[in-house]
Every structure is written in C-alpha cells, then in structure tokens.
Amino acid sequence: MSGPIPRRVSRRPFMPPVSLPAARATDIVPRIHANGQSRRVRRIGGLPPLRLVADGYRDLPGLAVLEGGSDLGGEGRWSYLAADPVDTVRWTSHGVVSEVWGPLPGNGFSALDRVVPCVAPSGDGPLPPFPGGAIGYIAYDAAYELEVLPGRCPGPAPTDLMRFGVYDWVLARDAHSGDGWIIATSHGGRDPDDISAQVQSRLRVRETPPMPAAPRTAHTNANSYRFGHWVSAVKDYIAAGDCYQVNLARRIEFDAPEPGLEMFRRLAAEHPSPFGAYLDADGLELASASPELFLRVDPGGQTRTRPIKGTTPRAATRALDAAAEARLRSSPKDRAENVMIVDVLRNDFGRVCRPGSISVPVLWQAEALPTVWQLVSEVRGELGPGVSAANLLEACWPGGSITGAPKIRASEIIDELEPVRRGAYCGSVFALGFDGGLTASLTIRTVQRQRGVGHLHVGAGIVSESDADLEYAETQHKARGVLQALGVSEESTSKSAPRHPSGGPPIPPP
C-alpha cells in the first residue's frame, strides 16, 4: 500500500472517460451558475439506510458509505454514499500523486486544497450539508511526515498516509425524515443530468439480511502482561516530567474472509455509531463504527471538535447503568484525562483560528454507546482569514485525544512502545465538500481489512493514576461490541506471554 505510486488510467464503468483539464477549460465554464457550479438535485422519498442500497454501487471503484447510524447529540443525522470518483489522490512516503494531475507538490493536506475546487454555497434551500467533494482517510502514520519522530516502530506503513477520491455526485439520506437526495455536479466534466439518472437507476434495496458470521477467534499483540509493562513505562515517563498522558493501543488480529462491506453492515446494524463508515481503497477496506467527531467546519469557517476521554462499561440494569454514568461523570481521573486533551485541542485551534474565537461550551458530558459510557467535551473556534478546512486538519494532526499530552512527546512514546504501526487506526475518515465544509471522524472502533485479515486496534489513555489491569479491561470493553458484531471472540488472556498474532512463537515481555 505504501510503495511507489504508479500512474494508472482510472476505469470509468459509471460514465465515459473525460479529459478533466480540457473539460474544466471549455465545457464547464460556459455552464457555470452564479453560485460557481452546475448541478442537478433530485429528492427521493423514503430512502432506506444507505448500507442497504450499497450493493447497487459495489462494482464501481472507490465506494464510500458514511452512515450516521446513531444520532448521538444530533451528530448522526446525515448519511452519504458515493463511488466512481473523477480523481483519486494518494499520499505516501514517496510523495503525492493525483490520477488526473500527476505528481503534486507538498503533502496530502495541501493536495486537498489543490484538487477540491471550493465554490460558494448555492443557497438553494435545505439540502444535505455535503454536496460532493473529497471523501477518504488519513492514516495516523501521517504524523511521521509532519513531526520528527524516532521511527522505532518496525516495518513500513501498512496503508497510504492519505487517500481520497473526488466525487462529483453523492447520494444523501436524512435520518430524521427518511428522505434522500441525489446531488450531481459538473466538477470533473461529466453531465449532472446523466449522472443523476444513472445513480437513480442503480437504486435497489437489499432485501435479505447477511448470513450470520462464522465464529472466529482473534489474537492480540499485547495481553494484559505486556500491556501492563507499557503502562508502567508510561507512568515512569509521567513521573519524570516527560508527559501527562499517553494513549496506548494494542492490536487484535483475526481472519476476515467476508468482504468489508458485509462487515460494515454488521457493525452498522449491531453497533450503531454517529460516524459509521465504509471505504474501499483498492486493497484496503475500512469498516468503522466511530463515535468520535474529530473536526467539523461549516462553509462559513465555524469549527468544532468533540474529544472523547474517559470510558466505563454499560451495566445490565437501568439503575446500575445510571450509577455507572454517575461514576464516570464524577471520576477525577477521567475528568483530568479529558481536560488535558481539551487543552491540547485549544492550542491546536489557536494555530489557525481567529484570536478570541476559541471556547469550550461543553465540558465532561456523559454520552451512551451500546457497550460503554464515554466522557465528551467540545471546543469551538472560527478559522482565520485565508485559512481552509485542510489547514485546520494539518494543524490538528495527529488528534490529541488519540496521542496524549503534550502531543509530540506522547507521539514519541507511542512510537517507542507500540510494536506495530497503526495505519488508519487513530487516523480520520473525512468528507471535504466543494463548499469548503468538512466533517472528519477519528477512526477508532475501526476494522482495517487487507488480504483477508482484519485488524482492530483498541487503546486507553494512561495517566499517573492509571491501574494497568483496569486500563487493559477498558480496551476489552471497547473491542467487545465490534468483535461481537463480526462474530469474533478474543482469545482469553493471562499473565503469561502473549501469542504472536500471526501464529509465531510467544512474544517475550519487554
């Protein structure tokens, strides 16, 4: 995934091929509306959840489904499906290449500004917030290109540093009304009326639920014994004054013979989340049930982030569950974890936001997911003059809630202790609209599927008060809902040395 980037001719089964530079210069310009684009919008009454209509588009390259299956705090209202992008951009350690424009200068963040044209909002009435644009992922490992890290973690990056498609159409669904929209634009040189008609012709609902998954056992690269050593090492660094918090993660590996879209359907049905996502990235499939908003930017430049720090398992009865929520709300340790990350994100926002615009309207709010309670805060700001949503992404990368505080030193410690690269875990799935708006989630509770193998990373924030056994149990609680939805059970762990996840000899303690 991370080798030299070959130039290839993009296959166009959906519409005929178009010479994009020529189309922009001759075909589109005379047809541009006052709002900066030509487009076709169709409304569809009673559209089912998009995971149930995705089969009609799965033969197209670059299928992307963003499904807000849980309307947590109003975050999961809108869902989107897109495929057959007019351009695909990859950022690896060898550079950035667009299928249309060829090699690009700079990094993946600057490429977003170069290849996603920004136009003024149309003002056409209440339409879905995302009108088409870039959809893709950023790997956690992009941090190695932005900061000077030791690079002790062995092996090449398992994914591209960033990969996104530029989509000139999107199928959207409003969970509140159940209605859908087809929005097709002229970005890329294809006719919006033709695109809209073809998108509609492919609409069909999957009538039968997926067959139950075959039971499987997953293996971890760190059992409680080894994870405990990592926790002790972090606490030593904290005692020495190196850091205040580090987010440590272990990886769970399992056989994944079924397609990633089937895995996503199971996750979305059984483990709903406000930022569910499926991405087909040419050999890598991401199936995400993320509960965490990383960044949201509206076309006017108003920004917010909702860091999650502090987690406790749900209980079996209403009374016990309410008690678990109350304990989380009042936990000094969890509140301290959370406010540290709030401070990190306030500092990141301060790099690109208008002075005086940054606020914290929500602090330590408990929110429920199917298997855990989580402690959530919110930071808001306003982008400064000339600052884009891509600039904000770069300024905040990697996310503070999945590294620690201070962020760079925490990243160095993660690099030292974790034995495998994270890939897309603790990265982001994002949608950057033609209108400049952005929604980006953090890719936690996310399965990375490659060559029939699934990887699920789960982590915990380590502070001075952390108990190693409790932190390991937290990772088990976070993994449980995802694994159960996929028919996978994690092998029982003990204080003995863990098995190698690929079946090799036991892993010695550090």
N, C-alpha and C positions, 0 to 999 in steps of 0.2 A: 504493500500500500504506500510506502514512503520512498520508493526508489525514484530514479529519474522520470520525468513526466513525458510520456510520449504524446505527440500531436496526433490526434485521430479525427477522422471525419465523423461527426455526430450523426447517428442514424435518425431518420425522421419518419417513423411509421405513422405519426399522427397527422402531419401536414407535409406538403412538399418542401424540399430544401429551399432556403433563401440566402442570398448573399447579404449578410446583415449590414456591413458598412454601406454598400450601394443602396440598400433599401432605406436606410436612415437618411441618406442624402437626397434621394429622388422620390421614393414612393410615399414616405410618411409625411414629410414636411408639408406638402400641399394640403394634406388631410387633417392636420393637427387642429384641434378645437382650441377655444380660448383658454381652457384650463391646461393645455400642454400635452394632450394626448387624444387619440381617437379610440373609442371603446364601445363595447356592446354589453348591456346588462340584461339578464333575464331572471325573473323571480320564479321560484318553484315552490308550490305549496306542499307541506307535509313531507319534507325530505327526511329519510331515516338517518340514523347516525352514520357518519362517513365510513367507519370501518366496515359497514355492511354493504356499501356500494363500491368499495375499493377494487373488487375483483374485475370490474369493467375497465380498469385502467392499469392493471398489474403487468400487462405485456409492454407497456410504454417505459422508456428509460427514465430513471430519476424520480420514481414515485415517492411522494411525500404526503403524509397524513398527519395533521396536527389536530388532535381531538381533545377538547376540554370536557372530559367525562365526569368531572366533579366540579360543581360551581362553587368552589371554596372561596368565600369572600367576594363573589362576583367575578373571579378570575377565569372560570371555565366556560363562559357563555358561548364563545365563538369557536368553531372548528373549521378546518380548511383541508382541501385536497388539491394537489397539483401534480403534473407529470409532464414529460417530454419538454424539458427546458430549452429555450433558444440558445443558451450558453451554459457551460459548466466551467467553473474555476476551481483549480486545486493549488493549495499552498503546501509545499513540503520543504524539507531542509535544502532542497536544490533550487528553490525559488517558486515563483507564482506563474502559472500558465492558464490562459483562457483558451477554450477550444476555438473561439471566434477571433480574438485579438492577438493570440500568441503570447509570448513571454511578457510579463508586466513588471515594472519596477516596484520596489518597496515590498511590503508584506501583504498578508491576506486582508488586513483591516483597510489598508489604503486601496486595495483592489475593489473592495465593496463600493467605495466612493467613485471609482473609475468606471465600473461596468454596470452599475444600477442607476439609471437616469432618474433624477429627482424632479418631479413636477408638482405644481400646486394642487391641493385637494380640489376636487371637482365641484363641491357644493351641490351635488345632485340629490340631496336628501339623505334619509337614514339608510346607509349602505354598510356592509361589513367593514370593519376597521382596516383590514389588509386587502388592498386592491390588486394584488400581484406584486412580484418583485423577487428578491432573493430568499431562498429557503435552504438551509444547510446546517452544518455543525462546525464547531471549533473544538479541537482537542485540548485537553489540559496541557499536553506537551508543547503547545504553542508558547508556553511560558519560557521554554528554553531558548526561544528566539528573541524574546523581549528582555530577559534578565540574564545576568551572568550567574549560572548555577553550576555546581560542581560536576554534574553529569555522571555521577557514580552509578546510577541505576542502569543495569546492563541491557544490551540489545537495542535495536533500532525502534523508533516509534511504531506501534502497531497499526496506526491509522495515519491519514494525511493530517497535517496541522490544522488545515481548514479546507472544507469542500462545500461548495454551494452551487445550486442551479439558479438561473434567472428565468422565471416563469412568467409568460405573457398571459396566462389565464389561471383562474382559481375557482374552485367550487367551494362555496362557503355555506355554513349552516348555523342558524341561531338556535341555541338550546332552549331559549325562553319561549319562542313561538313554534319551533319545529320547521320553520320555513328555510328555504335555501336560495342561493343566488349563484348564477354563473356570471363571472366578470371576465371578459376577454378584452385585451388591449392590443394596440398596434405596435408596442415595443417589440422589436425583433423582426418586423416586416411582414408578419402574417395578418391576414384579413380577420378582424374581430368577429364579423358575422359568420364566416366559415368556421372559425374556431369554436364559437359558441354553439353552433349547430352540431358539430362533431362531439363536443363534450356532452351535450344533451342526449345524443344518440347512443352513447355508451352507458347511460344511467340504467343500472339494473340492480336489484336488491338481492343479496344472498339470503335465500330462504331458510337454509338449514344451518344450525349451529355447528361449530367444529367438533370433530370427534374428540373424546377425552384423550389427553396426552398419556403416553405410556410412562409408567413410573420409572424414575431415574434417580441416581444418587450423585450428588455433587461433592467435589473435593475442594478444600481451601488451601491456600499457600501459607496460612498462618493460623494455627489453632490457638487456644487460649494460652498455652505455654509460651509460644513465640510472640504472640500479641502482647502478652504481659511484659516481655523483655523490651519491646518497643515503647510501651507506656512508661516503664522505668527510665528508659533513656531520655524520653521527652521531659519527664519530671526532673531529671538531673539538669537538663538544659534550662528549664524554668528556674530551678534553684540557683543556677549560676548567673541568672540575669540575661540569658540569651533571648528568651521569648516569654510570652504569656500564655499562648495556646497554640496547639498544632493539631490539625485534622489528619488522623492516621486512618488508612484504609487497608483492608485485606481483599484478596480476590477469590471468588468462588467460580469453579470451572465445572462444566457439565456437557454431556452430549446434547446437541441440538439439531436433530435430523429434520425437523419440520421447518418450513420457510419462516422467515422472520415476520411476515405479515400475519401468519397464524399465531405466532407468539404474541404479537401486539394485540390481536383480537382478544386473546385470553386475558391479557393484562387489563385491557380497557374494560372488559366485561366484569372481571372479578376483583380488580384492584384499581378502581377509577381514580383519576387524579386530574387536577386542573390543567396540567401541561403534558398530557399524553402525546406521544409522537412515534411515528414510524418513518424511517428514512432508508431508501435503497440507494446505496452509494457505491455501486459497481464492485461487488465483492465483500463489502461490509454492510450489514444491516443493523440498524439501531431500533430497538423496541423499548420505549421509555414510558414510565409511569411517574414522572417527576412531579413533586408537589411544590417546587420552589421556583418562584419568579426571580430571575437574575436581574434583568433590566427591562423597563418599558419606557419608550419615548413616544410622545404623540407628535403629530406633524408640526405643532407649534413650538416644540422644544421642551415641553414639560417632561421631567424624568422622575422615575421612582424605582426603588428596589425593595425587596421584601426578604431579608435574610432569615433563615431558619437556624437556630441554635438552641438546643435543649429538646430532648425527646424522652418520652416514657411510654411503656406499652399500655394499650387499652385493656380494660378489665371486663369480666364476663357479665356483670350486672350493672344496672344503671347507677345504683348507689356507689358501687366500687369504682365505676368509671368516673363518676363525678369527683370522688376522692382522689383518684389518680390525677385528674386535671388540676385540682386544687394544689396538690403537692408540687406539680410542675410549676404552676404559677408562682409559688412562694419559695421555690428552691434557690438558695443563694448561689449555688454552683452554676445552675442553668442560667440564671439571670446574669451572672458575671460573664459566662461564655457568650451570651447573646449580645450584651452591651459592648464587649470587646470588638466584635465583628461590625456592629453599628458604627463604632468609631473608625474602623478601617475603611468602611464604605463612605463615610462622611469625608474622609481625607481623599479618597479616590474621586468622589464627585467634585471636591474642591479644585481638582486639577483642570476641569473643563467647564464647570458650571459658573454662572454669574455670581459674583460675590454677594453674600447676604441672602441668597435664594435657598440655601440648604436648610431643611428642617427635618425633625423626627416626629411625625404626627401620631405614630403608633409605636409603643414600646411594650414588649413582653405580653403579647396577646396569644392565648392558647387556642389552637385550631386542631380539629379532629380529622384524622385519616383512618382508613379501615382498621389498621393494626396498631397505630401509635397516636399519641398526642404530641404536638410539636409547639415550640415557643417561637413566635414570629414577631418581627418588628418591621418598620417601614421608614425608609429615608427618601425624601423628595428634594428636587432641585430644578433649576432651569438652565438649559445649555447657554453658554456664552455666544456672542456674535460670531458667526462663521464656523461654529462647531457642529459637526454632524453626529448622528447616532453611532456611526462607525468609530468616530473619535472617542466617544464615551466608552464603547466596548473595549477599545485598546487601553484606555486609561484605567479601566477597572479589571484588566486581565492579569493574572487569574483571579477568580472571585474570592473575596476574603473569607466567605463562610466555608469554603472548601480547602483553604490553606491554613489560616490561623493569624496570629498577631505577634509581632509585626509580620507583614505578609512575606517579605523577601526572605527573612531568616527562617520563617516557618517552611517556606518552599524548599530551602536548602536542607532542612532536617527531614522533610518528606523524601527528598531525593536520596538522602543518606540511608534511611531506614527501610523504605518500601522496596521489595526485591524485583518488582516488575513495573514497567511504565503503565500509566493509567489509560492512555489512549483517549477515547471520547468521554470516559468517566470523569466527572467533575469539570467537564467542558461545558458546552452550551449547544442547544438546538435553538435556532433563531429564524425569524422572518423579518426581513427589512423591506418595507413597502416602497413602491415608486413615489409615494407621497412623503417619504422620509421618516415615517413611523417605524418603530421597532418593538418587537416582543422577543425576549430571549429567556429561556429557562435554563436552569442548571441541570446537567444530565446526571442526576442521582436516581436511584431505583431504576437503573437502565441496563438492559442486556445488550452486549456487543456480540453479534454473531458473525463468525467468519469460518469458512470451510467446515461447516457442520459442528462447530464448537461454540458454546455460549460462555461468556464471561460476565459475571455480576460482581461489581465492587461494592463494598459497604464500609462506612467509616464512622468514626466517633471523634468528637472534639476533646482533646486531652488538656486539662489544666492542672494546677498544683494539687487540687483536692481530689483528683480522679482516682478511682479504685479500678484496678486492671480488670478484675472479674466482671464488675458492673459495666465497664466500657465494652468488653467483649460481648456481654449479653445484649447491649444496645445494638451492636452490629447484627446479632442474630434476629432481634425484633425487626430491624429494618429489612433484612433479607427475607423474612418469613412470608410476607404477603406476596412478593414477586415470585418466589420459588413455588409456593403452593399453587398459584395461578397457572404455572407451567408444568405442574405435575412432578416437580423436582423436590427431593428432600436432601438436606445437607447431612453428610456423614457425621455421626456423633464424634465430638472432640473430647480430648482428655488432656491431662498434663504431660503426656508423652509427646515425642517429636512428631510433627505432622507429616503425612504422606506428601510426596511430590504431586502436584495437580495433574501432571501428565503420566503418572504411573511409575515414576522412577523411584530411587531409594529415598528413605526418610530424609527430611530436611533437618540438618543439625541446628541447634539453638545458636543464636548469635554469640 
